[in-house]
Amino acid sequence: MPVFLGITGASGPVYAKHLLECLLAAGAQVGLCVSKADHQVATLEMGASWPVRPETMQAFFLGCLPGSSGRLEVFGREDGLAPAASGSNPPMRQ
């Protein structure tokens, strides 16, 4: 089951991280994009900043969530080629 998770920073990075954990634990293929505002909110609410570069963020979350390798793909917030960037494409590849 492919899912695209966009985290906007609307005071919910703790919930978003938990949702990401649950989706990956359930075997979902997850695409992830994090807004600039969320990086700021995560720092304020969680006391730790999330990496900015997609590759570094993917490694960060996979390090926190062992066993989910190959099921998480992180996209840059300005990546116009990400599947979810176009309304005519499905949000994730199956």
BELSULBEL-V19825 format. One record per residue. N is the residue number from 1. RES is the residue in one small letter. SS is DSSP state (A for helix, B for strand, O for the rest). PHI is phi as a letter, one per 20 degrees, with the letter a starting at -180 (none if undefined). PSI is psi as a letter, one per 30 degrees, with the letter a starting at -180 (999 if undefined). Layout:
((N,RES,SS,PHI,PSI) (N,RES,SS,PHI,PSI))
This chain:
((1,m,O,none,j) (2,p,B,e,k) (3,v,B,c,k) (4,f,B,d,k) (5,l,B,d,j) (6,g,B,d,k) (7,i,B,d,j) (8,t,O,e,f) (9,g,O,n,g) (10,a,O,f,h) (11,s,O,l,h) (12,g,O,b,g) (13,p,A,f,f) (14,v,A,f,e) (15,y,A,f,e) (16,a,A,f,e) (17,k,A,f,e) (18,h,A,f,e) (19,l,A,f,e) (20,l,A,g,e) (21,e,A,g,e) (22,c,A,f,e) (23,l,A,f,e) (24,l,A,f,e) (25,a,A,f,f) (26,a,O,e,f) (27,g,O,n,g) (28,a,O,f,k) (29,q,B,e,j) (30,v,B,d,k) (31,g,B,d,k) (32,l,B,c,k) (33,c,B,c,k) (34,v,B,d,k) (35,s,O,f,l) (36,k,A,f,e) (37,a,A,f,e) (38,d,A,f,e) (39,h,A,g,e) (40,q,A,f,e) (41,v,A,f,e) (42,a,A,f,e) (43,t,A,f,e) (44,l,A,f,e) (45,e,A,e,f) (46,m,A,d,f) (47,g,O,m,g) (48,a,O,b,k) (49,s,O,e,k) (50,w,O,e,k) (51,p,O,g,l) (52,v,O,e,e) (53,r,O,f,k) (54,p,A,g,e) (55,e,A,f,e) (56,t,A,f,e) (57,m,A,f,e) (58,q,A,f,e) (59,a,A,f,e) (60,f,A,f,e) (61,f,A,f,e) (62,l,A,f,e) (63,g,A,f,e) (64,c,A,e,f) (65,l,O,c,i) (66,p,O,g,k) (67,g,O,n,g) (68,s,O,d,g) (69,s,O,g,k) (70,g,O,n,f) (71,r,O,d,g) (72,l,B,c,k) (73,e,B,c,j) (74,v,B,e,k) (75,f,B,d,k) (76,g,O,f,k) (77,r,O,f,f) (78,e,O,d,g) (79,d,O,e,j) (80,g,O,f,f) (81,l,O,e,f) (82,a,O,f,k) (83,p,A,g,e) (84,a,A,f,f) (85,a,A,f,f) (86,s,O,d,k) (87,g,O,f,f) (88,s,O,e,f) (89,n,O,d,l) (90,p,O,f,k) (91,p,O,f,f) (92,m,O,c,l) (93,r,O,f,k) (94,q,O,d,999))
